[in-house]
Amino acid sequence: MLDGGTHFIVFANEKGGTGKSTTAVHTAVALAAAGRRVGALDLDERQRTLGRYLDNRTAYTQKLGVDLPSPLHRTLTDRTVEAFDAAVLELSQQCDILVIDTPGRDDAIARAAILRAHTLVTPMNDSFVDLDLIGQVDAETFKITRPSFYSELIWQSRTQRAKTTGQSVDWVVLRNRLQHIEARNMRRVGAAMDELSRRVGFRVITGLGERVIYRELFPKGLTLLDLPHLGEVSMSHVAARQELREMIAGFAIPEDQQAVAA
């Protein structure tokens, strides 16, 4: 692998509101909790959701005087590819796994991050609005008519990486905020996504459900994995932590770097 053997997990999606940063934070913390040396890099200097989340985590754990597993994290403020490369080099020298959260837009930094990815994760809500990012759907049949510009961009990036490094990219589309009761729209979206996955070449796995707890955790920088340490556990929390474990396992990180939260 590039960068001293560091495994890059890049979260990328040009649509907002898909739970991308929340999922990236939970992934980084879960891997750190499993004993991996994890770094996290926020490339969105405007929103800074991942960076602020982890800054909140540092401040809150210091206030409580507790030691919770955390990734080494940075927020990229210099919007140049050279600054991005320098940040990646710094973190990759100290980490086995580097989680990168890209901005919700197409720019040179986001494309540079995608080119680094070993595991590329595109979180999506379970709707045709979000599915339109990666494929256009017929209004009558709900069948895929063609891949979108974003899918073509990912295809080009994967092809370029394969030519340059000889390494493939595992593209994972993450179905976030699935409803717990199956509905017709959910089945239609799932069928369209499965059809597109065969045409474009990505895997579909289940991500994190729609739960109020995720919004409540941000100010303290906590994750679902921290709740038992704080004595805050309910059956809903147990179910949510199981979702997280299954998601991390679904990323299928190579065996020598696989980390599944305890």
C-alpha positions as CSV (number, residue, x, y, z in Angstrom):
1,M,0.0,0.0,0.0
2,L,0.9,3.6,-0.4
3,D,2.0,5.9,2.5
4,G,3.8,3.3,4.6
5,G,1.0,0.7,4.5
6,T,-1.7,3.0,5.8
7,H,-5.3,2.0,4.8
8,F,-7.3,4.9,3.5
9,I,-11.0,5.0,4.1
10,V,-12.4,8.0,2.3
11,F,-16.0,9.3,2.9
12,A,-17.2,11.1,-0.2
13,N,-20.6,12.4,-1.3
14,E,-21.6,15.6,-3.1
15,K,-25.0,15.8,-1.4
16,G,-25.4,17.1,2.1
17,G,-27.4,15.6,4.9
18,T,-26.5,12.0,4.3
19,G,-24.8,11.4,7.7
20,K,-21.4,11.4,6.1
21,S,-19.4,13.1,8.9
22,T,-21.3,11.3,11.7
23,T,-20.5,8.0,10.0
24,A,-16.9,8.9,9.5
25,V,-16.5,9.9,13.2
26,H,-18.1,6.7,14.4
27,T,-15.9,4.7,12.0
28,A,-12.7,6.4,13.2
29,V,-13.6,6.0,16.9
30,A,-14.8,2.4,16.5
31,L,-11.5,1.4,14.8
32,A,-9.5,3.3,17.5
33,A,-11.5,1.4,20.2
34,A,-10.5,-1.9,18.6
35,G,-6.8,-1.0,19.1
36,R,-5.9,0.4,15.7
37,R,-3.7,3.5,15.3
38,V,-6.3,5.7,13.6
39,G,-6.0,9.2,12.0
40,A,-8.9,11.4,10.9
41,L,-8.6,14.2,8.4
42,D,-11.4,16.8,7.8
43,L,-11.2,18.4,4.3
44,D,-14.2,20.7,4.7
45,E,-12.7,23.9,6.1
46,R,-16.1,25.6,6.1
47,Q,-18.4,23.1,7.9
48,R,-15.6,21.3,9.8
49,T,-18.1,18.8,11.2
50,L,-15.6,15.9,11.7
51,G,-13.0,18.3,13.1
52,R,-15.4,20.0,15.5
53,Y,-16.9,16.7,16.6
54,L,-13.5,15.4,17.6
55,D,-12.5,18.8,19.1
56,N,-15.6,18.5,21.3
57,R,-14.6,15.0,22.2
58,T,-11.2,16.1,23.4
59,A,-12.6,19.0,25.4
60,Y,-15.4,16.8,27.1
61,T,-13.1,13.9,28.0
62,Q,-10.6,16.4,29.5
63,K,-13.4,18.0,31.5
64,L,-14.6,14.6,32.8
65,G,-11.1,13.3,33.3
66,V,-11.8,10.1,31.4
67,D,-9.7,8.4,28.8
68,L,-11.7,7.4,25.7
69,P,-10.3,6.0,22.5
70,S,-9.8,8.8,19.9
71,P,-8.2,9.1,16.5
72,L,-5.4,11.6,15.9
73,H,-7.2,14.3,13.9
74,R,-6.5,17.3,11.7
75,T,-8.6,19.8,9.8
76,L,-7.2,21.0,6.5
77,T,-7.3,24.8,6.3
78,D,-4.9,25.4,3.4
79,R,-6.9,24.5,0.3
80,T,-4.0,23.3,-1.8
81,V,-3.1,19.8,-3.0
82,E,0.3,20.4,-1.6
83,A,-1.1,21.0,1.9
84,F,-3.3,18.0,1.6
85,D,-0.4,15.8,0.6
86,A,1.6,17.1,3.6
87,A,-1.3,16.4,6.0
88,V,-1.7,12.9,4.6
89,L,2.0,12.3,5.0
90,E,2.1,13.5,8.6
91,L,-0.9,11.3,9.7
92,S,0.0,8.2,7.7
93,Q,3.4,8.1,9.4
94,Q,1.6,7.7,12.7
95,C,-1.5,5.6,11.7
96,D,-2.5,2.2,10.4
97,I,-5.8,3.6,9.1
98,L,-6.6,7.1,7.9
99,V,-10.3,8.2,7.8
100,I,-10.8,11.1,5.4
101,D,-14.0,13.2,5.4
102,T,-14.3,15.1,2.1
103,P,-16.5,18.3,1.5
104,G,-19.9,17.9,-0.1
105,R,-18.7,19.3,-3.4
106,D,-16.4,18.4,-6.3
107,D,-13.1,20.1,-6.1
108,A,-9.4,19.3,-6.5
109,I,-8.9,18.3,-2.9
110,A,-11.9,15.9,-2.9
111,R,-10.6,14.3,-6.1
112,A,-7.1,14.0,-4.6
113,A,-8.6,12.2,-1.6
114,I,-10.6,9.8,-3.7
115,L,-7.4,8.9,-5.6
116,R,-5.9,7.9,-2.3
117,A,-8.8,5.6,-1.2
118,H,-8.5,1.9,-0.6
119,T,-12.0,1.9,0.7
120,L,-14.3,4.6,-0.8
121,V,-17.5,5.1,1.2
122,T,-20.5,7.0,-0.2
123,P,-23.2,7.4,2.4
124,M,-26.8,7.9,1.1
125,N,-30.2,8.3,2.6
126,D,-32.8,5.8,1.4
127,S,-34.5,7.9,-1.2
128,F,-34.5,8.5,-5.0
129,V,-33.3,12.1,-4.3
130,D,-30.1,10.7,-3.0
131,L,-29.9,7.8,-5.5
132,D,-29.9,10.4,-8.3
133,L,-26.3,11.3,-7.2
134,I,-25.1,8.0,-8.6
135,G,-27.7,7.0,-11.1
136,Q,-30.8,8.3,-13.0
137,V,-34.0,6.5,-12.6
138,D,-37.0,6.1,-15.0
139,A,-40.0,7.8,-13.6
140,E,-42.4,5.0,-14.6
141,T,-40.4,1.8,-14.1
142,F,-38.0,3.0,-11.4
143,K,-35.3,1.2,-13.4
144,I,-31.8,2.8,-13.8
145,T,-31.5,4.6,-17.1
146,R,-27.8,5.6,-16.8
147,P,-25.1,6.2,-14.3
148,S,-24.7,9.8,-13.1
149,F,-21.8,12.2,-13.5
150,Y,-20.6,11.3,-10.0
151,S,-20.5,7.6,-10.8
152,E,-18.5,8.4,-13.9
153,L,-16.1,10.6,-11.8
154,I,-15.5,7.7,-9.4
155,W,-15.1,5.3,-12.4
156,Q,-12.4,7.6,-13.8
157,S,-10.7,7.9,-10.5
158,R,-10.6,4.2,-9.9
159,T,-9.3,3.6,-13.4
160,Q,-6.5,6.2,-12.9
161,R,-5.5,4.7,-9.6
162,A,-5.4,1.2,-11.1
163,K,-3.1,2.4,-13.9
164,T,-0.9,4.4,-11.5
165,T,-0.5,2.0,-8.6
166,G,-1.9,-1.3,-9.8
167,Q,-4.3,-1.2,-6.8
168,S,-8.1,-1.5,-6.9
169,V,-10.6,0.6,-4.9
170,D,-13.4,-1.0,-3.0
171,W,-16.3,1.4,-3.5
172,V,-19.0,1.0,-0.8
173,V,-22.4,2.7,-1.0
174,L,-23.8,3.0,2.5
175,R,-27.5,3.0,3.0
176,N,-27.9,5.3,6.0
177,R,-31.1,6.1,7.9
178,L,-33.0,3.0,6.8
179,Q,-36.5,2.8,8.2
180,H,-37.0,-0.1,10.6
181,I,-40.3,-0.9,8.9
182,E,-39.9,-1.9,5.3
183,A,-41.8,0.2,2.8
184,R,-42.5,0.1,-0.9
185,N,-40.1,3.0,-1.6
186,M,-37.4,1.3,0.4
187,R,-37.8,-1.8,-1.8
188,R,-37.7,0.2,-5.0
189,V,-34.6,2.2,-3.9
190,G,-32.9,-1.1,-2.9
191,A,-33.7,-2.8,-6.2
192,A,-32.5,0.2,-8.3
193,M,-29.3,0.4,-6.2
194,D,-28.6,-3.3,-6.7
195,E,-29.1,-2.9,-10.4
196,L,-26.7,0.1,-10.6
197,S,-24.1,-1.7,-8.4
198,R,-23.8,-4.4,-11.0
199,R,-23.3,-1.9,-13.8
200,V,-20.9,0.5,-12.0
201,G,-19.1,-1.8,-9.6
202,F,-19.8,-0.9,-6.0
203,R,-21.0,-2.8,-3.0
204,V,-24.1,-1.9,-1.0
205,I,-24.1,-2.2,2.8
206,T,-26.3,-1.0,5.6
207,G,-25.1,2.0,7.6
208,L,-26.5,3.8,10.6
209,G,-30.3,4.1,11.3
210,E,-32.2,7.2,11.9
211,R,-31.9,7.9,15.7
212,V,-32.1,11.0,17.7
213,I,-29.1,9.9,19.8
214,Y,-26.7,10.8,17.0
215,R,-27.7,14.5,17.1
216,E,-27.4,14.6,20.8
217,L,-23.9,13.2,21.0
218,F,-22.2,15.8,18.8
219,P,-21.8,18.7,21.4
220,K,-19.9,16.3,23.7
221,G,-18.0,14.6,20.9
222,L,-19.3,11.2,22.1
223,T,-20.2,8.1,20.1
224,L,-22.4,5.1,20.7
225,L,-19.4,3.2,21.9
226,D,-18.8,5.6,24.8
227,L,-22.2,5.3,26.4
228,P,-21.5,2.2,28.5
229,H,-18.5,4.1,30.0
230,L,-20.9,6.8,31.1
231,G,-23.6,4.5,32.4
232,E,-26.1,5.5,29.6
233,V,-27.3,2.3,28.0
234,S,-30.8,1.4,26.7
235,M,-32.1,-1.3,24.4
236,S,-32.1,1.3,21.6
237,H,-28.5,2.1,22.2
238,V,-27.6,-1.6,22.2
239,A,-29.3,-2.0,18.8
240,A,-27.5,1.0,17.4
241,R,-24.1,-0.3,18.6
242,Q,-24.8,-3.5,16.8
243,E,-25.6,-1.6,13.6
244,L,-22.2,0.1,14.0
245,R,-20.4,-3.2,14.4
246,E,-22.1,-4.6,11.4
247,M,-21.2,-1.5,9.3
248,I,-17.5,-1.7,10.3
249,A,-17.4,-5.4,9.4
250,G,-19.1,-4.6,6.1
251,F,-16.2,-2.4,5.1
252,A,-14.2,-5.6,4.8
253,I,-10.9,-4.0,5.7
254,P,-8.0,-6.4,4.9
255,E,-7.4,-9.0,7.5
256,D,-4.1,-7.5,8.8
257,Q,-5.9,-4.2,9.4
258,Q,-9.4,-5.3,10.2
259,A,-10.8,-3.8,13.4
260,V,-14.3,-4.5,14.6
261,A,-15.5,-2.6,17.7
262,A,-15.8,-4.7,20.9
